[in-house]
Amino acid sequence: MEMREGKVKCLSTAGFHHMAYVEWGDPANPKVLVCVHGLTRCARDFDFLAQALAADYRVVCPDVVGRGRSDWLRNKLLYALPQYCADMTTLLARLNVETVHWVGTSMGGLIGMALASQPESPVTRLVLNDVGPVIAAVSLARIGDYLGNAPRFDGIEQAEAFVRFVSATFGNFSDAQWRHLTLHVTRTAADGKVEFAYDPGIAQPFREMQAASDGKDVEMWPLYDAIACPTLLLRGATSDLLTHEAALQMSQRGPRAKLVEVPGVGHAPMLMDVAQVMPVRDFLLA
């Protein structure tokens, strides 16, 4: 299955920027699935899921601005949901579709929640991957420890060792899968060092949110309760970002998400093996 690359020009209050994306499947297929990654990750996290669903969908996976092949924002405080939602709306206009299905991991799920909660939303089926309207304070602290402070490496092997360490909660992967998860979130700098392909500036608004939360969980229940479309919630059974209690609440209010807990995984299931892909596929194609 061949992957295609594209870019779309988006607008912020600081000027224009490009958002890169990859897509799989028939470009004429009116059924579109948008897959959006986590905070420091990239579009290529969804390669396996996209290939599994490309016969049924045109699968589009953007690099959220500031990550991957997308531009960096001039004003770092704009790295937040309003800008991300505006960029995704521009992407949907480029795709020329009225409705989409959505898979969002962590930050990508928050973007999906924000869009799905709006009146006349284009999101008609939503998969939230290990994220919800309650973000646990302990996970904010863990993410804050490394965000924007990523070291530089002498080679891809060192980078992979670091990714394996900070992403241990993703679960168990083959060597080839770990290399895939490393290659696409790093790049080689002009001096030959390997560095992460995200703007360290994304840490600025994150730290402001962390400070505003004053050590407490961040809650966004009104956003979740406004969602009307069918919703699937995947939760890593040992996730520190989405607690079991919050996930249960999500199954009982708002869109009453169908809850599937993934054993042996924390934050977040990476949808790279058949056992994780199948519940997503079954839900989307139901």
Rosetta blueprint (number, residue, H / E / L):
1 M L
2 E L
3 M L
4 R E
5 E E
6 G E
7 K E
8 V E
9 K E
10 C E
11 L E
12 S E
13 T L
14 A L
15 G E
16 F E
17 H E
18 H E
19 M E
20 A E
21 Y E
22 V E
23 E E
24 W E
25 G L
26 D L
27 P L
28 A L
29 N L
30 P L
31 K L
32 V E
33 L E
34 V E
35 C E
36 V E
37 H L
38 G L
39 L L
40 T L
41 R L
42 C L
43 A H
44 R H
45 D H
46 F H
47 D H
48 F H
49 L H
50 A H
51 Q H
52 A H
53 L H
54 A L
55 A L
56 D L
57 Y L
58 R E
59 V E
60 V E
61 C E
62 P E
63 D L
64 V L
65 V L
66 G L
67 R E
68 G L
69 R L
70 S L
71 D L
72 W L
73 L L
74 R L
75 N L
76 K H
77 L H
78 L H
79 Y L
80 A L
81 L H
82 P H
83 Q H
84 Y H
85 C H
86 A H
87 D H
88 M H
89 T H
90 T H
91 L H
92 L H
93 A H
94 R H
95 L H
96 N L
97 V L
98 E L
99 T L
100 V E
101 H E
102 W E
103 V E
104 G E
105 T E
106 S L
107 M H
108 G H
109 G H
110 L H
111 I H
112 G H
113 M H
114 A H
115 L H
116 A H
117 S L
118 Q L
119 P L
120 E L
121 S L
122 P L
123 V E
124 T E
125 R E
126 L E
127 V E
128 L E
129 N E
130 D L
131 V L
132 G L
133 P L
134 V E
135 I E
136 A L
137 A H
138 V H
139 S H
140 L H
141 A H
142 R H
143 I H
144 G H
145 D H
146 Y H
147 L L
148 G L
149 N L
150 A L
151 P L
152 R L
153 F E
154 D L
155 G L
156 I H
157 E H
158 Q H
159 A H
160 E H
161 A H
162 F H
163 V H
164 R H
165 F H
166 V H
167 S L
168 A H
169 T H
170 F H
171 G L
172 N L
173 F L
174 S L
175 D H
176 A H
177 Q H
178 W H
179 R H
180 H H
181 L H
182 T H
183 L H
184 H L
185 V L
186 T E
187 R E
188 T E
189 A L
190 A L
191 D L
192 G L
193 K L
194 V E
195 E E
196 F E
197 A L
198 Y E
199 D L
200 P H
201 G H
202 I H
203 A H
204 Q H
205 P H
206 F H
207 R H
208 E H
209 M H
210 Q H
211 A H
212 A H
213 S H
214 D L
215 G L
216 K L
217 D L
218 V E
219 E E
220 M L
221 W H
222 P H
223 L H
224 Y H
225 D H
226 A L
227 I L
228 A L
229 C L
230 P L
231 T E
232 L E
233 L E
234 L E
235 R E
236 G E
237 A L
238 T L
239 S L
240 D L
241 L L
242 L L
243 T L
244 H H
245 E H
246 A H
247 A H
248 L H
249 Q H
250 M H
251 S L
252 Q L
253 R L
254 G L
255 P L
256 R L
257 A L
258 K E
259 L E
260 V E
261 E E
262 V E
263 P L
264 G L
265 V L
266 G L
267 H L
268 A L
269 P L
270 M L
271 L L
272 M L
273 D L
274 V H
275 A H
276 Q H
277 V H
278 M H
279 P H
280 V H
281 R H
282 D H
283 F H
284 L H
285 L L
286 A L
